[in-house]
C-alpha cells in the first residue's frame, strides 16, 4: 500500500500522474497550468520515459516541492509509464495528465466534486487555439449511469474517454492496475471500462483542459487500417472480460444499466 503522507506528515490529497517523452517544447507550460491548480497537500508525479531530448532536465529545473520526477532507465512506452506513475503516487485522488495540454482553471475542484459521487470521472476538452475537435461526440452527464451503453460506445468508438480528461479514486486503482500486459495503447479506455464495469462513472459536461494537437502526440491520429481496427476491438473485448473478473475478485458487484 502506498504511503499517503508526504515529508512532514501531511496527507496527500491529489496526485497528478504525467508520462513524459520528447516533451521539451510544451511540458513547462503544461506543468505551470497544473501547479496553479494544486494545493500544498497535492503532488505532481512525472515519470520520464527515457526521453532523448531535454524534457527531464526542464522538469528538474522547476523549483516546486510538489513535483516528483522519476527518470526511467529505458523506454517502455506511455502505457507502462503512466502505470508506473500511478503505482508510486500517494494521493487519495489520481489525475492523469498529458505533457502538452493546458489545464483550464477550476479543473481540479470540479473533478474532485465528481469523484465524491463515483470512482472514475471523465470530462470533456476544447482545442487549444479554438481549432476543430475530433468527430467523437462530447461526453454528457446524462449518460453517466448508462454503463452498458458506455461500454458499447467504447467498443464502437464514439465515447470520448481521453486519459488527459480523467481522474479516479484510490480505491479504483485495484481495478486499473496492473494494466494487462497486452495493452500497448488506450489505457484511458481501460480506465473507462473499469469505471463502467464497477457501475461508478461520472461524466462532466464541462471541458477541463485545452488539448494541443501536434506531430509529436503519442495518441494515434487519423483513420486506421481495418486489421488494426479489428485488433483494437478484440483487445477491448478482452479488457471488458478482465474488468468483470477483477470486479468480482474485489467483491464489488457490477451494477449495469
C-alpha positions in Angstrom: 0.0 0.0 0.0 1.3 3.5 -0.9 2.4 5.8 1.9 -0.2 8.6 1.6 1.8 11.1 3.5 4.5 13.5 2.3 7.6 14.5 4.2 6.4 16.5 7.2 3.5 14.1 7.8 0.8 15.8 5.7 -1.7 13.6 3.8 -1.6 13.8 0.0 -5.0 14.7 -1.4 -4.5 14.6 -5.2 -1.8 13.0 -7.3 -1.4 14.2 -10.9 0.3 11.5 -12.9 2.2 12.5 -16.0 4.2 10.5 -18.5 6.7 12.5 -20.5 8.7 11.6 -23.6 10.2 14.1 -26.0 8.0 16.8 -24.5 10.6 19.6 -24.2 8.6 22.0 -26.4 5.5 22.2 -24.2 6.0 20.4 -20.9 6.9 23.6 -18.9 3.7 25.3 -20.0 1.7 22.3 -19.1 3.3 22.0 -15.6 2.7 25.6 -14.9 -1.1 25.2 -15.6 -1.2 22.2 -13.3 0.8 23.7 -10.4 -1.6 26.7 -10.5 -4.4 24.3 -9.6 -2.7 22.2 -6.9 -2.7 22.9 -3.2 0.0 22.4 -0.7 -1.1 18.8 0.0 -1.1 17.7 -3.6 1.6 16.3 -5.8 2.7 16.1 -9.4 4.3 12.7 -10.2 6.3 12.8 -13.5 7.8 9.7 -15.0 10.1 10.5 -17.9 10.2 7.6 -20.4 14.0 7.9 -21.2 13.5 11.0 -23.3 16.4 11.6 -25.7 15.8 15.4 -25.5 15.9 17.8 -22.6 12.4 17.0 -21.2 13.6 15.6 -17.9 16.1 18.4 -17.4 13.5 21.0 -17.9 11.2 19.4 -15.3 14.1 19.0 -12.9 14.9 22.7 -13.0 11.4 23.7 -11.9 11.6 24.6 -8.2 8.5 23.2 -6.6 8.4 20.7 -3.8 5.2 19.2 -5.1 6.9 17.8 -8.2 8.3 14.2 -8.0 10.4 13.4 -11.1 11.4 9.8 -11.9 13.7 9.1 -14.8 13.2 5.7 -16.4 16.3 3.8 -17.3 14.8 2.6 -20.6 11.9 3.5 -22.9 8.8 1.4 -22.1 6.0 3.3 -23.9 3.5 5.6 -22.4 1.1 3.0 -21.1 3.8 1.4 -18.8 5.0 4.9 -17.9 1.5 6.0 -16.8 1.2 2.8 -14.9 4.4 3.5 -13.0 3.3 7.0 -12.1 0.1 5.7 -10.7 1.9 2.9 -8.8 4.1 5.3 -7.0 1.5 8.1 -6.4 0.3 8.7 -2.9 -2.9 10.7 -3.3 -6.4 9.8 -2.4 -7.4 11.0 -5.8 -5.4 10.3 -9.0 -5.5 12.5 -12.1 -3.9 11.6 -15.4 -2.2 14.3 -17.5 -0.6 14.5 -20.8 2.6 16.5 -21.2 1.5 19.1 -23.8 -2.0 20.3 -22.9 -3.2 23.2 -20.7 -5.4 22.8 -17.7 -8.4 25.1 -17.6 -8.7 27.0 -14.2 -11.1 25.2 -11.9 -10.4 21.7 -13.3 -9.1 20.2 -10.1 -12.0 21.2 -7.8 -14.6 20.4 -10.5 -13.3 16.9 -10.9 -12.8 16.3 -7.2 -16.5 17.1 -6.8 -17.3 14.5 -9.4 -15.2 12.0 -7.5 -17.3 12.4 -4.4 -20.0 10.6 -6.4 -18.1 8.0 -8.4 -14.8 6.1 -8.5 -14.0 7.4 -12.0 -14.7 10.8 -13.5 -14.3 11.8 -17.2 -14.5 15.4 -18.6 -14.5 17.0 -22.0 -11.9 19.1 -23.6 -11.6 22.0 -26.0 -8.9 22.5 -28.6 -6.1 24.9 -27.8 -6.5 27.9 -30.0 -10.1 27.0 -30.8 -9.5 24.5 -33.6 -11.9 21.8 -34.6 -12.4 18.9 -32.2 -12.2 15.2 -33.3 -15.5 13.9 -34.6 -16.4 11.9 -31.5 -19.3 13.5 -29.6 -18.7 15.2 -26.3 -19.4 13.3 -23.1 -22.8 14.1 -21.5 -23.5 13.9 -17.7 -26.9 12.3 -18.6 -25.0 9.3 -19.8 -23.0 8.8 -16.6 -25.1 5.9 -15.4 -25.8 4.3 -18.8 -23.0 1.8 -18.2 -23.9 -0.7 -20.8 -24.4 2.0 -23.4 -21.0 3.4 -22.4 -19.3 0.1 -22.8 -20.9 -0.3 -26.2 -19.7 3.2 -27.1 -16.2 2.2 -26.2 -16.3 -0.8 -28.5 -17.8 1.2 -31.4 -15.5 4.2 -30.8 -17.9 7.0 -30.0 -17.4 7.6 -26.3 -14.8 10.4 -25.9 -12.8 9.0 -23.0 -9.4 10.6 -23.1 -6.9 10.0 -20.2 -5.9 13.7 -20.1 -9.5 14.4 -19.0 -9.9 11.6 -16.5 -9.3 11.0 -12.8 -10.2 8.3 -10.3 -10.3 7.5 -6.6 -7.5 5.5 -5.0 -9.9 2.5 -4.5 -10.3 2.2 -8.2 -6.6 1.5 -8.6 -7.1 -2.1 -7.6 -9.1 -2.5 -10.9 -6.9 -0.3 -13.0 -3.5 -1.7 -12.0 -1.7 -3.7 -13.0 -2.7 -2.8 -16.6 -3.0 -6.0 -18.6 0.3 -6.8 -20.4 -1.3 -6.9 -23.8 -2.3 -3.2 -23.6 0.1 -1.1 -25.6 -2.3 1.8 -26.0 -5.7 3.1 -24.9 -5.0 2.9 -21.1 -7.7 5.6 -20.9 -10.3 3.2 -22.4 -9.2 0.6 -19.9 -9.9 3.0 -17.1 -13.3 3.9 -18.5 -14.1 0.2 -18.8 -13.1 -0.3 -15.1 -15.4 2.6 -14.1 -18.3 1.4 -16.1 -18.0 -2.2 -15.0 -17.9 -1.1 -11.4 -21.0 1.0 -12.0 -19.3 4.1 -10.8 -18.7 6.6 -13.6 -19.4 10.3 -13.7 -19.3 12.3 -17.0 -18.8 16.0 -16.7 -20.4 18.3 -19.3 -17.7 20.9 -18.9 -14.3 21.0 -20.6 -11.4 20.9 -18.1 -8.4 21.0 -20.5 -7.3 22.7 -23.7 -5.9 19.9 -25.8 -2.9 20.5 -28.1 -2.5 18.5 -31.3 0.9 18.4 -32.9 3.1 16.0 -34.8 4.7 14.6 -31.6 1.4 13.5 -30.0 1.6 9.9 -28.7 -2.1 9.2 -29.3 -2.7 7.8 -32.8 -4.3 10.3 -35.2 -6.4 9.7 -38.3 -8.1 6.7 -39.6 -6.6 3.2 -39.1 -6.4 0.1 -41.3 -9.1 -2.5 -40.9 -6.8 -5.1 -39.3 -5.7 -2.5 -36.7 -9.3 -1.6 -36.0 -10.3 -5.2 -35.6 -7.3 -5.9 -33.4 -8.2 -3.0 -31.1 -11.8 -4.2 -30.8 -10.6 -7.7 -29.8 -8.4 -6.0 -27.1 -11.3 -4.0 -25.8 -13.5 -7.1 -25.5 -10.7 -8.8 -23.6 -10.5 -5.8 -21.3 -14.2 -5.9 -20.6 -13.9 -9.5 -19.5 -10.8 -8.7 -17.4 -12.6 -5.9 -15.7 -15.5 -8.1 -14.8 -13.1 -10.6 -13.4 -11.3 -8.1 -11.3 -14.6 -6.5 -10.1 -15.8 -9.9 -8.9 -12.5 -10.6 -7.2 -12.7 -7.3 -5.4 -16.2 -8.2 -4.1 -17.6 -5.2 -5.8 -20.5 -6.4 -7.9 -21.0 -4.7 -11.2 -24.1 -2.5 -11.4 -25.0 -2.1 -15.1 -27.9 -0.2 -16.5 
